[in-house]
Amino acid sequence: MSKRAVLEVIALDVADAVAAQAGGADRLELVTEIAADGLTPSPATVAAIRAAVDIDLRVMVRLADGFAAGDPDRLAGVAAELRGAGADQFVLGFLAPDGGADLAAVERVVDALGGARWTFHRAIDRAADRDALRKQLADLPGLDTYLTAGSAAGVDDGLPTLLAEAARGGEPGYEQQILVGGGLRLDHVPRLRAGGLEAFHIGGAARPDGWEGPVSAEAVARWRTALDGDPGQETGPA
């Protein structure tokens, strides 16, 4: 465990962002409408959070629940507005009806990102063929991360897949970092770290009062401590 693990925390507003940074988060995922699994926040929210913290931000580009792209031109326009608000990293992911990547939509949005780094989110966990999707996307500029639980059902079911994909790191389609999220608990961390996973994403686990409450710096700090190798760990859902 010589390499410091990345800890990414979902933030909905400035207060969340400030608390997550205080607790030791390395990066934030900015979203709104968590009941729809995270949609694009307003440019004003992005600008306010960018002014309040100095850690990396990844901003969701997603306008409706589900994994269909909708109107790619509208998505590209939204991405351009977010860049104007100070966003320089992004999160996106769209599936075609056959369960493969909607490559045309993804490429249209990526073109609007201007070379920025981005994460393909948990749409991979709903893909018909994870390996085929990775190879479809392998050469897209800026793609450096997959957010995944290894399974649509969450990390409990996806652990074998996560470990197997980590073991393929560096192969064509597997150069990107795996960011583990979706039902992630602290008791998963030792096995994941031992298997070479180095990036972790939490949402509800940072909020002791649930999604109606704010991010807790203390909850984030418990994750920071666990990822840094302290044996004193508590469990809780992501």
Contacts in CASP RR format, 6 or more apart in sequence:
PFRMAT RR
TARGET T0000
AUTHOR 0000-0000-0000
METHOD contacts of the structure
MODEL  1
MSKRAVLEVIALDVADAVAAQAGGADRLELVTEIAADGLTPSPATVAAIR
AAVDIDLRVMVRLADGFAAGDPDRLAGVAAELRGAGADQFVLGFLAPDGG
ADLAAVERVVDALGGARWTFHRAIDRAADRDALRKQLADLPGLDTYLTAG
SAAGVDDGLPTLLAEAARGGEPGYEQQILVGGGLRLDHVPRLRAGGLEAF
HIGGAARPDGWEGPVSAEAVARWRTALDGDPGQETGPA
1 193 0 8 1.000
1 229 0 8 1.000
3 198 0 8 1.000
4 227 0 8 1.000
4 228 0 8 1.000
5 193 0 8 1.000
5 198 0 8 1.000
5 199 0 8 1.000
5 200 0 8 1.000
5 227 0 8 1.000
5 228 0 8 1.000
6 26 0 8 1.000
6 27 0 8 1.000
6 177 0 8 1.000
6 179 0 8 1.000
6 198 0 8 1.000
6 199 0 8 1.000
6 200 0 8 1.000
7 24 0 8 1.000
7 25 0 8 1.000
7 26 0 8 1.000
7 27 0 8 1.000
7 200 0 8 1.000
7 202 0 8 1.000
7 220 0 8 1.000
7 223 0 8 1.000
7 224 0 8 1.000
7 227 0 8 1.000
8 25 0 8 1.000
8 26 0 8 1.000
8 27 0 8 1.000
8 28 0 8 1.000
8 29 0 8 1.000
8 58 0 8 1.000
8 179 0 8 1.000
8 199 0 8 1.000
8 200 0 8 1.000
8 201 0 8 1.000
8 202 0 8 1.000
9 16 0 8 1.000
9 20 0 8 1.000
9 25 0 8 1.000
9 27 0 8 1.000
9 28 0 8 1.000
9 29 0 8 1.000
9 201 0 8 1.000
9 202 0 8 1.000
9 203 0 8 1.000
9 206 0 8 1.000
9 215 0 8 1.000
9 220 0 8 1.000
10 16 0 8 1.000
10 28 0 8 1.000
10 29 0 8 1.000
10 31 0 8 1.000
10 34 0 8 1.000
10 201 0 8 1.000
10 202 0 8 1.000
10 203 0 8 1.000
10 204 0 8 1.000
10 206 0 8 1.000
10 215 0 8 1.000
11 17 0 8 1.000
11 20 0 8 1.000
11 28 0 8 1.000
11 29 0 8 1.000
11 30 0 8 1.000
11 31 0 8 1.000
11 49 0 8 1.000
11 215 0 8 1.000
12 30 0 8 1.000
12 31 0 8 1.000
12 32 0 8 1.000
12 34 0 8 1.000
12 41 0 8 1.000
13 45 0 8 1.000
13 49 0 8 1.000
14 45 0 8 1.000
14 48 0 8 1.000
14 49 0 8 1.000
14 52 0 8 1.000
15 214 0 8 1.000
15 215 0 8 1.000
16 28 0 8 1.000
16 214 0 8 1.000
16 215 0 8 1.000
17 28 0 8 1.000
17 30 0 8 1.000
17 49 0 8 1.000
17 52 0 8 1.000
17 53 0 8 1.000
17 57 0 8 1.000
17 215 0 8 1.000
18 52 0 8 1.000
18 53 0 8 1.000
19 214 0 8 1.000
19 215 0 8 1.000
19 216 0 8 1.000
19 217 0 8 1.000
19 220 0 8 1.000
20 28 0 8 1.000
20 53 0 8 1.000
20 55 0 8 1.000
20 206 0 8 1.000
20 215 0 8 1.000
20 217 0 8 1.000
20 220 0 8 1.000
21 28 0 8 1.000
21 53 0 8 1.000
21 54 0 8 1.000
21 55 0 8 1.000
22 217 0 8 1.000
22 220 0 8 1.000
23 217 0 8 1.000
23 218 0 8 1.000
23 220 0 8 1.000
23 221 0 8 1.000
23 224 0 8 1.000
24 220 0 8 1.000
24 221 0 8 1.000
24 224 0 8 1.000
25 55 0 8 1.000
25 220 0 8 1.000
25 224 0 8 1.000
26 55 0 8 1.000
26 56 0 8 1.000
27 55 0 8 1.000
27 56 0 8 1.000
27 57 0 8 1.000
27 58 0 8 1.000
27 89 0 8 1.000
28 49 0 8 1.000
28 53 0 8 1.000
28 55 0 8 1.000
28 56 0 8 1.000
28 57 0 8 1.000
28 58 0 8 1.000
29 58 0 8 1.000
29 59 0 8 1.000
29 60 0 8 1.000
29 91 0 8 1.000
29 119 0 8 1.000
29 201 0 8 1.000
30 41 0 8 1.000
30 45 0 8 1.000
30 46 0 8 1.000
30 49 0 8 1.000
30 57 0 8 1.000
30 58 0 8 1.000
30 59 0 8 1.000
30 60 0 8 1.000
30 87 0 8 1.000
31 38 0 8 1.000
31 39 0 8 1.000
31 40 0 8 1.000
31 41 0 8 1.000
31 60 0 8 1.000
32 38 0 8 1.000
32 39 0 8 1.000
32 40 0 8 1.000
32 41 0 8 1.000
32 42 0 8 1.000
32 45 0 8 1.000
33 39 0 8 1.000
34 211 0 8 1.000
35 211 0 8 1.000
36 64 0 8 1.000
36 65 0 8 1.000
36 66 0 8 1.000
37 65 0 8 1.000
37 66 0 8 1.000
37 122 0 8 1.000
38 60 0 8 1.000
38 62 0 8 1.000
39 60 0 8 1.000
39 62 0 8 1.000
39 63 0 8 1.000
39 64 0 8 1.000
39 65 0 8 1.000
40 59 0 8 1.000
40 60 0 8 1.000
40 61 0 8 1.000
40 62 0 8 1.000
40 63 0 8 1.000
40 78 0 8 1.000
40 82 0 8 1.000
41 59 0 8 1.000
41 60 0 8 1.000
43 81 0 8 1.000
43 82 0 8 1.000
43 84 0 8 1.000
43 85 0 8 1.000
44 85 0 8 1.000
46 57 0 8 1.000
46 59 0 8 1.000
46 82 0 8 1.000
46 85 0 8 1.000
46 86 0 8 1.000
46 87 0 8 1.000
47 85 0 8 1.000
47 86 0 8 1.000
49 57 0 8 1.000
50 57 0 8 1.000
50 85 0 8 1.000
50 86 0 8 1.000
50 87 0 8 1.000
56 89 0 8 1.000
57 87 0 8 1.000
57 88 0 8 1.000
57 89 0 8 1.000
58 89 0 8 1.000
58 90 0 8 1.000
58 91 0 8 1.000
58 118 0 8 1.000
58 119 0 8 1.000
59 82 0 8 1.000
59 87 0 8 1.000
59 89 0 8 1.000
59 90 0 8 1.000
59 91 0 8 1.000
60 90 0 8 1.000
60 91 0 8 1.000
60 92 0 8 1.000
60 121 0 8 1.000
61 75 0 8 1.000
61 78 0 8 1.000
61 79 0 8 1.000
61 82 0 8 1.000
61 90 0 8 1.000
61 91 0 8 1.000
61 92 0 8 1.000
61 109 0 8 1.000
62 91 0 8 1.000
62 92 0 8 1.000
62 93 0 8 1.000
62 121 0 8 1.000
63 70 0 8 1.000
63 74 0 8 1.000
63 75 0 8 1.000
63 78 0 8 1.000
64 70 0 8 1.000
67 93 0 8 1.000
67 94 0 8 1.000
67 95 0 8 1.000
67 123 0 8 1.000
67 126 0 8 1.000
68 94 0 8 1.000
68 95 0 8 1.000
68 102 0 8 1.000
69 75 0 8 1.000
69 94 0 8 1.000
69 102 0 8 1.000
69 105 0 8 1.000
69 106 0 8 1.000
69 109 0 8 1.000
70 94 0 8 1.000
70 105 0 8 1.000
72 104 0 8 1.000
72 105 0 8 1.000
72 108 0 8 1.000
72 109 0 8 1.000
73 108 0 8 1.000
75 92 0 8 1.000
75 105 0 8 1.000
75 108 0 8 1.000
75 109 0 8 1.000
75 112 0 8 1.000
76 108 0 8 1.000
76 109 0 8 1.000
76 111 0 8 1.000
76 112 0 8 1.000
77 112 0 8 1.000
79 90 0 8 1.000
79 109 0 8 1.000
79 112 0 8 1.000
79 113 0 8 1.000
80 112 0 8 1.000
82 90 0 8 1.000
83 112 0 8 1.000
83 113 0 8 1.000
83 114 0 8 1.000
83 116 0 8 1.000
87 116 0 8 1.000
88 116 0 8 1.000
88 117 0 8 1.000
89 116 0 8 1.000
89 117 0 8 1.000
89 118 0 8 1.000
89 119 0 8 1.000
90 113 0 8 1.000
90 116 0 8 1.000
90 117 0 8 1.000
90 118 0 8 1.000
90 119 0 8 1.000
91 118 0 8 1.000
91 119 0 8 1.000
91 121 0 8 1.000
91 147 0 8 1.000
92 106 0 8 1.000
92 109 0 8 1.000
92 110 0 8 1.000
92 118 0 8 1.000
92 119 0 8 1.000
92 120 0 8 1.000
92 121 0 8 1.000
93 101 0 8 1.000
93 102 0 8 1.000
93 106 0 8 1.000
93 120 0 8 1.000
93 121 0 8 1.000
93 123 0 8 1.000
94 101 0 8 1.000
94 102 0 8 1.000
94 105 0 8 1.000
94 106 0 8 1.000
94 123 0 8 1.000
95 101 0 8 1.000
95 102 0 8 1.000
95 123 0 8 1.000
95 126 0 8 1.000
95 127 0 8 1.000
96 102 0 8 1.000
96 103 0 8 1.000
98 128 0 8 1.000
99 126 0 8 1.000
99 127 0 8 1.000
99 128 0 8 1.000
99 129 0 8 1.000
100 127 0 8 1.000
100 128 0 8 1.000
100 129 0 8 1.000
100 132 0 8 1.000
100 133 0 8 1.000
100 136 0 8 1.000
101 123 0 8 1.000
101 127 0 8 1.000
101 133 0 8 1.000
101 136 0 8 1.000
101 137 0 8 1.000
103 136 0 8 1.000
103 137 0 8 1.000
106 120 0 8 1.000
106 137 0 8 1.000
106 140 0 8 1.000
107 140 0 8 1.000
110 118 0 8 1.000
110 140 0 8 1.000
110 141 0 8 1.000
110 142 0 8 1.000
110 143 0 8 1.000
113 142 0 8 1.000
115 141 0 8 1.000
115 142 0 8 1.000
116 142 0 8 1.000
117 142 0 8 1.000
117 143 0 8 1.000
117 144 0 8 1.000
117 145 0 8 1.000
118 142 0 8 1.000
118 143 0 8 1.000
118 144 0 8 1.000
118 145 0 8 1.000
119 143 0 8 1.000
119 144 0 8 1.000
119 145 0 8 1.000
119 146 0 8 1.000
119 147 0 8 1.000
119 179 0 8 1.000
120 137 0 8 1.000
120 143 0 8 1.000
120 145 0 8 1.000
120 146 0 8 1.000
120 147 0 8 1.000
120 176 0 8 1.000
121 147 0 8 1.000
122 147 0 8 1.000
122 148 0 8 1.000
122 149 0 8 1.000
122 152 0 8 1.000
122 181 0 8 1.000
122 182 0 8 1.000
124 130 0 8 1.000
124 133 0 8 1.000
124 134 0 8 1.000
124 146 0 8 1.000
124 147 0 8 1.000
124 148 0 8 1.000
124 150 0 8 1.000
125 148 0 8 1.000
125 149 0 8 1.000
125 150 0 8 1.000
125 151 0 8 1.000
125 152 0 8 1.000
125 154 0 8 1.000
126 152 0 8 1.000
127 133 0 8 1.000
130 150 0 8 1.000
130 161 0 8 1.000
130 165 0 8 1.000
134 146 0 8 1.000
134 173 0 8 1.000
134 174 0 8 1.000
134 176 0 8 1.000
135 172 0 8 1.000
135 173 0 8 1.000
137 143 0 8 1.000
137 173 0 8 1.000
138 172 0 8 1.000
138 173 0 8 1.000
138 175 0 8 1.000
143 176 0 8 1.000
144 176 0 8 1.000
144 177 0 8 1.000
145 176 0 8 1.000
145 177 0 8 1.000
145 178 0 8 1.000
145 179 0 8 1.000
145 199 0 8 1.000
146 176 0 8 1.000
146 177 0 8 1.000
146 178 0 8 1.000
146 179 0 8 1.000
147 179 0 8 1.000
147 181 0 8 1.000
147 201 0 8 1.000
148 162 0 8 1.000
148 165 0 8 1.000
148 178 0 8 1.000
148 179 0 8 1.000
148 180 0 8 1.000
148 181 0 8 1.000
149 155 0 8 1.000
149 157 0 8 1.000
149 158 0 8 1.000
149 162 0 8 1.000
149 180 0 8 1.000
149 181 0 8 1.000
149 182 0 8 1.000
149 183 0 8 1.000
149 184 0 8 1.000
150 157 0 8 1.000
150 158 0 8 1.000
150 159 0 8 1.000
150 161 0 8 1.000
150 162 0 8 1.000
150 165 0 8 1.000
151 157 0 8 1.000
151 158 0 8 1.000
151 161 0 8 1.000
154 181 0 8 1.000
154 182 0 8 1.000
154 183 0 8 1.000
155 162 0 8 1.000
155 180 0 8 1.000
155 181 0 8 1.000
155 182 0 8 1.000
155 183 0 8 1.000
155 184 0 8 1.000
155 185 0 8 1.000
155 188 0 8 1.000
155 238 0 8 1.000
156 183 0 8 1.000
156 188 0 8 1.000
159 188 0 8 1.000
159 191 0 8 1.000
159 192 0 8 1.000
162 178 0 8 1.000
162 180 0 8 1.000
162 192 0 8 1.000
162 197 0 8 1.000
163 191 0 8 1.000
163 192 0 8 1.000
163 195 0 8 1.000
163 197 0 8 1.000
165 174 0 8 1.000
165 178 0 8 1.000
166 178 0 8 1.000
166 195 0 8 1.000
166 196 0 8 1.000
166 197 0 8 1.000
167 195 0 8 1.000
168 174 0 8 1.000
169 175 0 8 1.000
177 198 0 8 1.000
177 199 0 8 1.000
178 197 0 8 1.000
178 199 0 8 1.000
179 199 0 8 1.000
179 200 0 8 1.000
179 201 0 8 1.000
180 188 0 8 1.000
180 192 0 8 1.000
180 197 0 8 1.000
180 199 0 8 1.000
180 200 0 8 1.000
180 201 0 8 1.000
181 200 0 8 1.000
181 201 0 8 1.000
181 202 0 8 1.000
181 238 0 8 1.000
182 201 0 8 1.000
182 238 0 8 1.000
183 237 0 8 1.000
183 238 0 8 1.000
184 200 0 8 1.000
184 201 0 8 1.000
184 202 0 8 1.000
184 205 0 8 1.000
184 237 0 8 1.000
184 238 0 8 1.000
185 205 0 8 1.000
185 235 0 8 1.000
185 236 0 8 1.000
185 237 0 8 1.000
185 238 0 8 1.000
186 205 0 8 1.000
186 222 0 8 1.000
186 223 0 8 1.000
186 226 0 8 1.000
186 233 0 8 1.000
186 234 0 8 1.000
186 235 0 8 1.000
186 236 0 8 1.000
187 233 0 8 1.000
187 235 0 8 1.000
189 200 0 8 1.000
189 226 0 8 1.000
189 227 0 8 1.000
189 233 0 8 1.000
192 200 0 8 1.000
193 227 0 8 1.000
193 229 0 8 1.000
200 223 0 8 1.000
200 227 0 8 1.000
201 238 0 8 1.000
202 220 0 8 1.000
202 223 0 8 1.000
202 238 0 8 1.000
203 238 0 8 1.000
204 210 0 8 1.000
204 211 0 8 1.000
204 237 0 8 1.000
204 238 0 8 1.000
205 219 0 8 1.000
205 223 0 8 1.000
205 236 0 8 1.000
205 237 0 8 1.000
205 238 0 8 1.000
206 215 0 8 1.000
206 216 0 8 1.000
206 219 0 8 1.000
206 220 0 8 1.000
206 223 0 8 1.000
207 213 0 8 1.000
207 214 0 8 1.000
207 215 0 8 1.000
207 216 0 8 1.000
207 219 0 8 1.000
208 216 0 8 1.000
208 219 0 8 1.000
222 233 0 8 1.000
222 234 0 8 1.000
225 232 0 8 1.000
225 233 0 8 1.000
226 232 0 8 1.000
226 233 0 8 1.000
END
